[in-house]
Amino acid sequence: MKAYIFPGQGAQFTGMGLDLYEKSSLAQELFEKANDILGFSITDVMFEGTAEELKETKVTQPAIFLHSVILAKVLGDDFKPEMVAGHSLGELSALVANGVLSFEDGLTLVSKRALAMQKACEIQKSTMAAVLGLEDKVVEDTCAEIDGVVVAANYNCPGQLVISGEVEAIEKACEVLTEKGARRALVLPVGGAFHSPMMEPAREELAKAIEETTFSEPTCPVYQNVTASAVTNPEEIKKNLMEQLTAPVKWTQCIQAMIADGGTEFVEVGPGKVLQGLMRKIDRSVAASGASIEA
């Protein structure tokens, strides 16, 4: 079975999407529509902006979403997913790709998500850290022992778990995890504690927007971050998406479930190769590649 996977924040790069715009009239039409929906020229930033400009939350999330979704649409008849999943933000790209959300509604939700997360980051200083070389249980147990808010946030692949929470609690957790044998425990240059209880204000704001949005029957199952299992019921998809901002991204578990359910070929749709790299660490025996279009 063919699975399509969609990247999240961090996959952006300068000039992203320009090749799509230049090669496809459909891509041009969708990018121009995106500029109208967002109320600013995101194409200017994507195609010509600096790395610093691309890092702005209101730009980064829509930019990655647009690159992924427009690439999927430009693939046309070649895009025939039998299962989909997206890492964090990428879940919204996956939901447009499998017909649950329209392009317009998906982009609107991504924009609201980005702004809500930005606001939540400004309420209290918080951050995330990557922990390499330890078993998940060791990291989870350590987080539970630390004073303050610190939780497991992204299960990226075996031996790579991202933790999220209050700055002091994260710094303390990194110290303890290093003592316990972590190969690295590194605070990340992010603006907040994504996928932790500290995103509750953003979750509430986004939940209202999700509630008001039409969710349709998907063309194939989506393996959602919150449950790491196949979901086809629109109401269930909605509920899981509402919980995503404060719940961990169970990416390793999603991929393992997709493989167990018959996924044999995985194609990353969007900027970069982050998910292909994680695939090799989760299960090297499964084929993983990146989607591309011909000139």
N, C-alpha and C positions, 0 to 999 in steps of 0.2 A: 504493500500500500504506500501511496505517495503522501508525504506529510510536508506542509509548508510552515515554516517558523519565522517569526517576525521580531526584529531586535528592539531593544528599549534604549533609554537615555544613555549617552556615552558613545554611541555609534556614529555621531555626526562628524563631518569633515568639510573643510572649505571647498566650495565648488560643487557640493552634493546636488544631484538632480539635474545639472546642466546638460549632461549627455542625453537624458530622457527628453528634456525640453527641445533639444536640437534635432532629435531623431523622430519624434512622434507628434503629430498634430493633436491627437487625443490628449497626450501629456500637456501640451501647451494650453489646451482648453481647460483642463482640470487645475493646472497651476494658476491660471488667471482667475478661475472661479474661487480658488483658495484665497487669493489676494482680496477679493471682494468680501468673502465671508469673514476674514480676520480683520479687515479694515486697515491693513497696512501691506506693503509689498514684501511679503516673506521671500519671494523669489529673488529680490535684490540681495537679501542677506545670505540666502542659500548659495546663490551663484557667485556673488562677488564679495561677500562680507568676510571679516576677519574671524579667526578662531574665537576671539574674545566675544565678538558680537553673536556668534552662533551659540555661545554658552549661556546666553540669557534664557531663563526658563520659558518665557513667553514665546521664544523662537525655537529652542531646541526640540521640545516635544512635538509641536506641529510639523517641524521640518523633517524629523525622522518618520513620523506618521505619513506625511505626504510622499516622501521618497518611496516608502514601502508600498503604500496603497496604489500609487500611480504606476509603479513598476508592475504590480500584479495585474492591473487593468490593461496595461500596454501589452502584456504577454498574451492577452486575448484567449484564443482557443487552446493555447499551450498551458494555460493555468487551469488545472483540473484537480483541486485538492480533495483528498479523501479523509484528511484530518488536518486540523490547524492548531497552532498555539502561538502565543506571543509573550515575550519577557517583559513583565510590568507594563509600561506604556504600549508595548507591542501587542498586548492583548486587544486593544482597541483597533489596531491595524488588522488583526486576525478576524475580528468581528465584522469589519467592512468587507474583507476579502471573502468571507463565507456567507455573505448576504444578510446577516443579522441587522446590521446598521447601514443606512445610506451613506454615501461619501460625505454629504453635507452635514448630517447628524453626527457622524464619527468625528469630523474635524471640529465641529462646535464643542463636542464633549472633551476632546483633547485640549482645546484652548482653555476651556473652563477648568479642566483638571490642572493644567500648568499654573494658571493664576491662583487657584485655590491652594495648591501646594506651596507656591511662593509666599502667600499670606501666612500660611501655617508656620513656615520657616522663620518668619519675622516675629512671631509671638514669643518664642523661646529659643535660645541658642542650642543647636543640636547638630549631630553629625553622624557619619557612618565610618566603619573600618572593615578592611578586608583581612580575613584570617586564613592563612594557608598552612596546610600540612597537619591538620588535626581532624579527628573524627567529629562528626556533627554533635554527638552526645556530649563530648568533652566541652565543646563550645557552648552548647545549650545549658549544661550544668553550671558552667562558670558564670554565664550571664545571670542565672538565677541567684547566684551567691553575692553579686555586686550590689551595693547600695545605689539607689537611683534607677532611672529607666534605661535599660539596655536589653535588647532582644535580638534573636536571630532573625534576619530580614530577607536575605537572598541565598537560597540553596542553589548555587550556580553549577557546581559539579562536585564529585567526591574530592574532599580535601580543599575545597574553596567555598567558604561561607562568609557572607557579609553581615556584620552586626550593626545595629542602629539604636540611637538613643541620645541621652543628655551628654554633653561634651565631657564632663568630668568622669561620668560613669564609663564612657567609651574608652577614655585614656587609661582608667584603672583596669578595665577588662583587657586591654591590649598588654599591659604590664603582666597581669596574671597569666594570660594565655601564652605569652612568650616564655614565662617561667615553666609552663606546663609542656613546652616543647614545640610551640608553633614555629614553622619555618619563617613566617612573617606575620606580624599583626600591625597593619599600617592604616593610620587614619586617612580617609579619602578626602580629596578637595571638593566636597559637596556642601550645598547650602543648608541641608537639614536632615532630619532623621526619617527618611522615607520608609514605608512599610513597618511603622512602629505605632504605638498608641499616641505618639506625639503628632500624628497626622489626623487626629480625630476631627479638628475643625474643618480640614479639607474634605474629609470623608463625608461629613454632614452636608457640606455645600455641594459636593459632586453628586451625592445621593439624590438631592432634590432635582438636579438637572437630568439624571438618569431616569428618575421616576416619570418625568415629563416627555421622555423620548420613546419613539416607537421601536420596539425590538421585534424582528420577524423570525420565522422559522429558518434555521441555518441550512445550507446546502450539504454540510458535513459536520461531524462533531468538533467542538472546540474543547481543548484540554486546558481548563482554567487554572491560573496561578494558585488560587485559594484552596481548591480541592484536589488538584493534580489528577483529575479523572475526566472522562468524556462527558460533555453536557450538550444536550440538544434542545431542552425546554427553554423557550425565551424568558420566562419568568425566573427560572433558576439562574440563567446566564446573567440576568439583571441583578439579582440578589448577590451573586458572587462578585460581580464587578463593583458593586457598592462597598463590599468588604475589603476590596483589594488594597486600598491605600494604607490600611492599618494592619493588614495581615502579611505574613511572609510570602515571598515568591518561591513556590516549590518547583523550581525549574528542573532540577535533577529528577524529581519524582514524576513530573509531567512527561519528560522524555522517556523515562523508564516505562511509564504506563502506555505511551504511544507505541513503543517497541513491543511490549507485551500484547498489545491489541492488534499487532500485525504491521506496524510501520517499518518499512524496509529501506525507503529512500527519503532523505530529509533535504529540503531545499530552503535556504535562508533567503528571504525576500526583503531587501532594504540595504541601507548603507553598511559597509564594513563586513567583517568576517568573525565577529565576536562569538556568535552562536555556533558557527562551524567549529571553532576552537573548543568550545565547551562540549560539543557533541563527541569529539575525539576523546575527551577525558571521561565522558559518561559511558560510551560504548564504541570502541574503535572499530568494531566489526560492521557497523552500520554506515552506509554510504551517505556522505554529507557534501553538499555543494552550494554555490550561490547562484541565484537567478540572474540572467542577463538578457539583453535584447540585441538583435543584430542591427547593423546600420541600415 
